[in-house]
Amino acid sequence: MRWTIRLLRGVDSFLDDWRGTEARPGVPARPGVLARLGALELRVDEIAGRLGDVERELRLNGGTSLRDAVHRIEQRLG
């Protein structure tokens, strides 16, 4: 009987984490797993966009990229 009660409490805790919990007096709300995964996906998309910007700056493109500027400075100094 005790084993069953411990098992059910564990399942209940898991489901609370999965679904999330609403705010209660003195306890902040916790988003569920799917809401947190959605937030992570948004951040990954945002970071991927920034990495694309960085990659564009590291390619020669005829004068306006950061790499072009470094190349010009090297030529002047060399």
C-alpha positions as a LaTeX table, in Angstrom:
\begin{tabular}{lrrr}
\hline
Residue & $x$ (\AA) & $y$ (\AA) & $z$ (\AA) \\
\hline
Met1 & 0.00 & 0.00 & 0.00 \\
Arg2 & 2.80 & 2.45 & 0.90 \\
Trp3 & 4.54 & 1.68 & $-2.39$ \\
Thr4 & 1.37 & 2.56 & $-4.31$ \\
Ile5 & 0.94 & 5.85 & $-2.42$ \\
Arg6 & 4.59 & 6.83 & $-3.11$ \\
Leu7 & 4.14 & 5.94 & $-6.77$ \\
Leu8 & 0.96 & 8.00 & $-7.07$ \\
Arg9 & 2.62 & 11.00 & $-5.37$ \\
Gly10 & 5.50 & 10.75 & $-7.84$ \\
Val11 & 3.10 & 10.62 & $-10.78$ \\
Asp12 & 1.20 & 13.60 & $-9.37$ \\
Ser13 & 4.45 & 15.60 & $-9.01$ \\
Phe14 & 5.44 & 14.69 & $-12.56$ \\
Leu15 & 2.08 & 15.80 & $-13.93$ \\
Asp16 & 2.29 & 19.09 & $-12.00$ \\
Asp17 & 5.68 & 19.74 & $-13.60$ \\
Trp18 & 4.39 & 18.72 & $-17.03$ \\
Arg19 & 1.27 & 20.89 & $-16.95$ \\
Gly20 & 2.68 & 23.68 & $-14.82$ \\
Thr21 & 1.05 & 25.24 & $-11.82$ \\
Glu22 & $-0.88$ & 28.44 & $-11.38$ \\
Ala23 & 0.18 & 31.09 & $-8.90$ \\
Arg24 & $-1.02$ & 30.69 & $-5.35$ \\
Pro25 & $-0.63$ & 33.08 & $-2.44$ \\
Gly26 & 3.10 & 33.16 & $-1.71$ \\
Val27 & 3.99 & 30.81 & $-4.58$ \\
Pro28 & 4.70 & 32.07 & $-8.12$ \\
Ala29 & 3.27 & 30.33 & $-11.16$ \\
Arg30 & 5.42 & 27.76 & $-12.94$ \\
Pro31 & 4.93 & 27.19 & $-16.66$ \\
Gly32 & 4.54 & 23.65 & $-17.89$ \\
Val33 & 6.99 & 21.74 & $-20.05$ \\
Leu34 & 5.34 & 22.62 & $-23.35$ \\
Ala35 & 5.26 & 26.34 & $-22.55$ \\
Arg36 & 8.93 & 26.25 & $-21.58$ \\
Leu37 & 9.85 & 24.36 & $-24.75$ \\
Gly38 & 7.98 & 26.95 & $-26.81$ \\
Ala39 & 9.95 & 29.74 & $-25.12$ \\
Leu40 & 13.20 & 27.88 & $-25.82$ \\
Glu41 & 12.28 & 27.49 & $-29.49$ \\
Leu42 & 11.71 & 31.23 & $-29.76$ \\
Arg43 & 15.11 & 31.92 & $-28.21$ \\
Val44 & 16.82 & 29.43 & $-30.53$ \\
Asp45 & 15.22 & 31.09 & $-33.56$ \\
Glu46 & 16.35 & 34.50 & $-32.28$ \\
Ile47 & 19.92 & 33.26 & $-31.73$ \\
Ala48 & 19.98 & 31.61 & $-35.16$ \\
Gly49 & 19.00 & 34.93 & $-36.72$ \\
Arg50 & 21.82 & 36.69 & $-34.91$ \\
Leu51 & 24.30 & 34.04 & $-36.01$ \\
Gly52 & 23.20 & 34.60 & $-39.59$ \\
Asp53 & 23.99 & 38.30 & $-39.17$ \\
Val54 & 27.44 & 37.46 & $-37.81$ \\
Glu55 & 28.12 & 35.03 & $-40.67$ \\
Arg56 & 27.21 & 37.73 & $-43.19$ \\
Glu57 & 29.71 & 40.10 & $-41.58$ \\
Leu58 & 32.47 & 37.50 & $-41.85$ \\
Arg59 & 32.14 & 37.04 & $-45.63$ \\
Leu60 & 33.68 & 39.27 & $-48.24$ \\
Asn61 & 30.88 & 41.10 & $-50.02$ \\
Gly62 & 32.53 & 43.89 & $-51.92$ \\
Gly63 & 33.31 & 46.40 & $-49.21$ \\
Thr64 & 30.62 & 46.67 & $-46.57$ \\
Ser65 & 31.30 & 43.66 & $-44.32$ \\
Leu66 & 33.49 & 43.62 & $-41.26$ \\
Arg67 & 35.85 & 41.21 & $-43.01$ \\
Asp68 & 36.23 & 43.65 & $-45.90$ \\
Ala69 & 37.16 & 46.39 & $-43.44$ \\
Val70 & 39.76 & 44.18 & $-41.74$ \\
His71 & 41.13 & 43.20 & $-45.14$ \\
Arg72 & 41.51 & 46.88 & $-46.13$ \\
Ile73 & 43.29 & 47.69 & $-42.87$ \\
Glu74 & 45.66 & 44.75 & $-43.36$ \\
Gln75 & 46.51 & 45.94 & $-46.84$ \\
Arg76 & 47.23 & 49.47 & $-45.60$ \\
Leu77 & 49.43 & 48.22 & $-42.77$ \\
Gly78 & 51.21 & 45.60 & $-44.88$ \\
\hline
\end{tabular}
